[in-house]
Amino acid sequence: MFSRIAFIASLAFCLNAAAQQQPVTKVGVINIQEALVGTRDGKKATEELDQKFLPEQKEFDARQNEVIQLQDQLSKGSALFSEEKRNELARDIDEKKKRLERDMQDAEDDLKAEQQKLLQSMAARMTAVISQYAKDNGFLLVIDVGNQNTPVLFAAAGVDITQDVIALYDKGPAH
C-alpha cells in the first residue's frame, strides 16, 4: 500500500516537473489595419490623403447641395410649372444625381487605391516589426483579427499586441 502511494506521488511529481519544463505557448492577436494607421507614418499618410481629396469632397458637397436645391425647387414650384418644365427639371435632377454618384464612386475607388498603395509600402516594415516583437516576447503565433478571413471569435484583451507593435514601429526600423 505504501509503495503504491509513493509511486503515485512520485509520478505526480514527475508529471508536474515535466509540465513546468514545457514552453508556454503564447498566442497574440493584432489588428494590422489599425496598427498601420495608428503609427506616425500611418497618421501622416492618412492626413496627406485627406488633404489631397479635400477639394474633391468640397466639390461633391457643392454638387449635392445643388441637387437638393433643384429638388426643393421642383417640389415647391411643382404646381406653378408646366408639365414640360417639371419633366425637364426632373430629368436634370436625375442626370446630376447619377453623374454625382458615379463621380463619388470613382473618387472613392481612387482613395481606396491610394490607401492600399500607402499601406502596402508600410506592410513590409510592419511585418518585420511584428516578427521581431513576437520573437522578443516569446509568441509562437500572431493572428490578424482585423482580417475578415480570420475567424477569431474571442481573444482576451491581454493577448492583443496592436498598441505594443505600433509603439515598436514608431521607435524606428526593426532590428
C-alpha positions in Angstrom: 0.0 0.0 0.0 2.8 2.4 1.0 4.7 1.7 -2.2 1.6 2.4 -4.4 1.1 5.8 -2.7 4.8 6.6 -3.0 4.6 5.6 -6.7 1.6 7.8 -7.4 3.2 10.7 -5.5 6.5 10.4 -7.5 4.5 10.0 -10.8 2.6 13.2 -10.0 5.8 15.0 -9.1 7.4 13.9 -12.4 4.4 14.9 -14.4 4.3 18.3 -12.7 8.1 18.8 -13.3 7.6 17.8 -17.0 4.7 20.2 -17.4 6.8 23.1 -15.9 9.6 22.4 -18.4 7.3 22.6 -21.4 7.5 26.0 -23.1 4.5 28.2 -22.5 2.5 28.7 -25.7 1.9 32.4 -26.3 -0.6 33.5 -28.9 -1.1 37.1 -29.8 -3.6 39.0 -31.8 -3.2 42.1 -33.8 -5.4 44.3 -36.0 -2.8 45.1 -38.7 -5.0 47.7 -40.4 -5.4 49.5 -37.1 -1.7 49.1 -36.4 -0.6 50.5 -39.8 -3.0 53.5 -39.5 -2.0 54.0 -35.8 1.7 54.6 -36.5 3.1 58.0 -37.0 3.7 57.1 -40.7 0.2 55.9 -41.0 -1.3 59.0 -39.4 0.8 61.2 -41.6 -0.2 59.3 -44.7 -3.9 59.5 -43.7 -3.6 63.2 -43.2 -1.9 63.7 -46.6 -4.7 61.7 -48.3 -7.3 63.7 -46.5 -5.7 66.9 -47.8 -5.4 65.5 -51.3 -9.0 64.6 -51.5 -10.5 67.5 -49.6 -11.0 69.8 -52.6 -12.8 67.0 -54.4 -15.0 66.4 -51.3 -15.9 70.1 -51.2 -16.9 69.9 -54.9 -19.1 66.9 -54.2 -20.7 68.7 -51.3 -21.5 71.7 -53.5 -22.9 69.5 -56.2 -25.0 67.6 -53.6 -26.4 71.0 -52.4 -27.2 72.0 -56.0 -29.2 68.7 -56.4 -31.1 69.4 -53.1 -31.9 72.9 -54.2 -33.2 71.7 -57.5 -35.3 69.1 -55.8 -36.7 71.8 -53.5 -37.4 74.0 -56.4 -39.3 71.1 -58.1 -41.4 70.3 -55.1 -42.2 73.9 -54.2 -42.9 75.1 -57.7 -44.5 71.9 -59.0 -47.9 73.5 -59.2 -46.6 76.6 -60.9 -44.5 74.8 -63.6 -45.8 73.4 -66.8 -45.6 69.7 -67.2 -42.8 70.2 -69.7 -40.8 72.3 -67.2 -41.4 69.8 -64.4 -40.2 66.9 -66.6 -37.2 68.9 -67.7 -36.3 69.8 -64.2 -36.8 66.1 -63.0 -34.5 64.9 -65.8 -31.9 67.5 -64.9 -32.0 66.4 -61.3 -31.8 62.7 -62.2 -28.9 63.3 -64.5 -27.0 65.4 -62.0 -27.6 62.8 -59.2 -26.3 60.0 -61.5 -23.3 61.9 -62.5 -22.5 62.8 -58.9 -22.9 59.2 -57.7 -20.6 58.0 -60.5 -18.0 60.6 -59.7 -18.2 60.0 -56.0 -17.8 56.2 -56.6 -14.8 56.9 -58.9 -13.3 59.2 -56.2 -13.9 56.5 -53.5 -12.2 53.9 -55.7 -9.2 56.2 -56.2 -9.0 56.9 -52.5 -9.1 53.2 -51.7 -6.3 52.5 -54.3 -4.2 55.3 -52.8 -4.7 53.9 -49.3 -3.8 50.4 -50.4 -0.7 51.7 -52.0 0.4 53.5 -48.9 -0.4 50.6 -46.6 1.5 48.2 -48.8 4.5 50.4 -48.7 4.4 50.2 -44.9 3.5 46.5 -44.8 7.0 45.0 -45.2 8.3 47.1 -42.3 5.3 46.3 -40.2 5.7 42.5 -40.8 9.4 42.8 -39.7 8.3 44.7 -36.6 5.6 42.1 -35.7 8.1 39.3 -36.3 10.7 40.9 -34.1 8.1 41.7 -31.3 6.9 38.1 -31.4 10.4 36.7 -31.1 11.4 39.0 -28.4 8.3 38.3 -26.4 8.0 34.5 -26.9 4.9 34.5 -29.1 4.6 31.3 -31.2 1.6 32.7 -33.2 0.2 36.1 -34.0 -3.2 36.3 -35.7 -4.6 39.3 -37.6 -8.1 39.8 -36.1 -8.8 42.7 -38.3 -8.9 40.4 -41.4 -12.4 39.2 -42.1 -11.0 35.9 -43.4 -9.5 35.1 -40.0 -12.3 33.6 -38.0 -11.3 34.7 -34.4 -14.4 34.5 -32.3 -12.8 35.5 -29.0 -9.5 36.9 -27.9 -8.7 38.1 -24.3 -7.6 41.7 -24.1 -4.3 40.6 -22.7 -3.2 39.0 -26.0 -3.8 42.0 -28.2 -0.4 43.3 -29.2 -1.6 46.1 -31.6 -0.6 49.0 -29.4 2.8 47.5 -28.5 3.6 46.9 -32.1 2.6 50.5 -33.0 5.0 51.7 -30.3 7.8 49.5 -31.6 7.2 50.5 -35.2 7.3 54.2 -34.2 10.7 53.7 -32.4 12.4 53.0 -35.7 13.4 50.3 -38.1 13.1 46.7 -36.9 16.3 45.1 -35.9 
